[in-house]
């Protein structure tokens, strides 16, 4: 008798938990704005030797939206300056997977629009810390422009902040 009462109680508790979970409305995915600055640490042109810091800076702004609890779609845009002079303008679409409370991996793509279009792969790994709505982060990326058939290789570092809304 005691065993069947315990089983019945367990079923009732499990039913209450499941029905309470199902009754909670799903939270809409959060949006975020991004502001960042990136630079190329080292670079190797197609068929050439490794070169050091490229004296470039890319200030970007972006918008992201979590489509699940851990996966976000993001689009960033901005110019690149080399030694203080305008060099290009591009878009950086990406897919970001936050796999822990302080780290993520990103599948990003480089799409320069000016002065000529191209396509590049830009995977990265990053770390962040959240303070309320604000999350400063740093991301290390590999880059390779593959759109014109002459892949190169670069290593970039980006620092920025995300603002959730």
C-alpha positions as CSV (number, residue, x, y, z in Angstrom):
1,X,0.0,0.0,0.0
2,X,2.8,2.4,0.9
3,X,4.6,1.6,-2.3
4,X,1.5,2.3,-4.5
5,X,0.9,5.6,-2.6
6,X,4.5,6.7,-3.2
7,X,4.1,5.8,-6.9
8,X,0.9,7.7,-7.2
9,X,2.5,10.7,-5.4
10,X,5.5,10.6,-7.8
11,X,3.1,10.5,-10.8
12,X,1.1,13.5,-9.5
13,X,4.3,15.5,-8.8
14,X,5.7,14.6,-12.2
15,X,2.4,15.6,-13.8
16,X,2.4,18.9,-12.0
17,X,5.9,19.7,-13.0
18,X,5.3,18.8,-16.7
19,X,2.0,20.7,-16.8
20,X,3.5,23.7,-15.1
21,X,6.4,23.6,-17.6
22,X,4.1,23.4,-20.6
23,X,1.9,26.2,-19.2
24,X,4.7,28.7,-19.1
25,X,4.8,30.9,-22.2
26,X,7.9,30.6,-24.3
27,X,10.1,33.7,-23.9
28,X,10.8,35.5,-27.2
29,X,14.4,35.3,-28.3
30,X,16.4,38.3,-27.1
31,X,17.8,40.8,-29.5
32,X,21.2,42.6,-29.2
33,X,23.1,45.4,-30.7
34,X,26.9,45.1,-31.1
35,X,29.7,47.6,-31.3
36,X,33.2,46.3,-32.0
37,X,36.7,47.0,-33.3
38,X,38.9,44.4,-35.0
39,X,42.4,44.2,-36.4
40,X,44.5,41.7,-38.3
41,X,47.3,40.3,-36.1
42,X,49.2,38.3,-38.8
43,X,48.5,37.7,-42.5
44,X,49.7,35.4,-45.3
45,X,48.7,36.3,-48.8
46,X,48.1,33.5,-51.3
47,X,51.5,32.0,-52.1
48,X,53.3,34.5,-50.1
49,X,55.2,34.6,-46.7
50,X,53.7,35.4,-43.4
51,X,53.5,39.1,-42.5
52,X,53.0,40.7,-39.1
53,X,50.5,43.3,-37.9
54,X,48.7,44.8,-40.9
55,X,48.1,48.3,-39.4
56,X,44.4,48.0,-40.0
57,X,41.3,48.7,-37.9
58,X,37.7,47.8,-38.6
59,X,35.0,49.5,-36.5
60,X,31.7,47.7,-36.9
61,X,28.2,47.8,-35.6
62,X,25.7,45.0,-35.8
63,X,22.4,43.4,-34.8
64,X,21.8,39.9,-33.5
65,X,18.9,37.8,-32.6
66,X,18.8,34.5,-30.7
67,X,16.7,32.0,-32.6
68,X,17.1,29.5,-29.8
69,X,18.5,29.7,-26.3
70,X,22.0,29.2,-27.5
71,X,22.1,30.0,-31.2
72,X,22.0,33.6,-32.7
73,X,22.0,35.0,-36.1
74,X,24.0,38.2,-36.5
75,X,24.8,40.8,-39.2
76,X,27.6,43.3,-38.7
77,X,28.7,46.1,-41.1
78,X,31.5,48.7,-41.2
79,X,34.6,50.1,-42.9
80,X,38.2,49.0,-42.7
81,X,41.0,51.5,-42.5
82,X,44.6,50.6,-43.2
83,X,47.2,53.0,-41.8
84,X,44.4,55.5,-41.2
85,X,43.1,55.5,-44.8
86,X,39.8,54.1,-46.0
87,X,40.4,50.7,-47.5
88,X,37.0,48.9,-47.8
89,X,33.4,48.5,-46.5
90,X,31.8,45.1,-45.8
91,X,29.2,43.0,-44.2
92,X,29.9,40.2,-41.7
93,X,26.9,37.8,-41.5
94,X,27.3,35.0,-38.9
95,X,25.9,32.2,-36.9
96,X,26.9,32.2,-33.2
97,X,26.6,29.2,-30.8
98,X,27.0,30.1,-27.1
99,X,28.1,26.8,-25.6
100,X,28.7,28.1,-22.0
101,X,28.0,31.1,-19.8
102,X,31.3,32.7,-20.9
103,X,32.3,31.3,-24.3
104,X,31.0,30.8,-27.9
105,X,32.1,29.8,-31.4
106,X,31.0,31.7,-34.5
107,X,30.7,30.8,-38.1
108,X,31.1,34.2,-39.8
109,X,31.6,35.2,-43.4
110,X,33.3,38.3,-44.8
111,X,31.5,40.0,-47.7
112,X,33.4,43.1,-48.8
113,X,31.2,45.3,-51.0
114,X,33.6,48.2,-51.8
115,X,36.0,48.6,-53.6
116,X,35.3,45.1,-55.0
117,X,33.1,42.2,-53.9
118,X,34.5,39.0,-52.6
119,X,33.6,36.2,-50.1
120,X,35.6,35.1,-47.1
121,X,35.4,32.5,-44.3
122,X,35.8,34.0,-40.8
123,X,35.3,31.4,-38.1
124,X,36.1,32.4,-34.5
125,X,36.0,31.6,-30.9
126,X,35.2,34.1,-28.2
127,X,34.8,34.8,-24.5
128,X,32.5,37.2,-22.8
129,X,31.3,38.4,-19.4
130,X,27.7,39.7,-18.8
131,X,26.9,42.7,-16.6
132,X,23.1,43.1,-16.8
133,X,22.3,44.1,-20.4
134,X,25.9,44.5,-21.4
135,X,28.4,41.8,-22.4
136,X,31.9,42.9,-23.3
137,X,33.8,40.2,-25.4
138,X,36.9,39.3,-27.2
139,X,37.0,37.1,-30.3
140,X,39.9,35.4,-32.2
141,X,39.2,34.6,-35.8
142,X,40.9,33.0,-38.8
143,X,40.1,34.6,-42.1
144,X,40.4,33.4,-45.7
145,X,39.1,35.1,-48.8
146,X,38.0,32.2,-51.0
147,X,35.6,34.0,-53.4
148,X,38.2,34.7,-56.2
149,X,40.0,31.4,-56.1
150,X,43.2,32.6,-54.3
151,X,42.7,31.8,-50.6
152,X,44.8,33.7,-48.2
153,X,45.0,33.3,-44.4
154,X,44.8,35.8,-41.6
155,X,44.4,35.9,-37.8
156,X,42.3,38.7,-36.4
157,X,41.3,39.9,-33.0
158,X,38.0,41.7,-32.2
159,X,36.9,43.4,-29.0
160,X,33.4,44.7,-28.5
161,X,30.3,44.9,-26.4
162,X,26.8,43.5,-26.9
163,X,23.8,45.3,-25.6
164,X,20.7,43.1,-25.1
165,X,17.2,44.5,-25.7
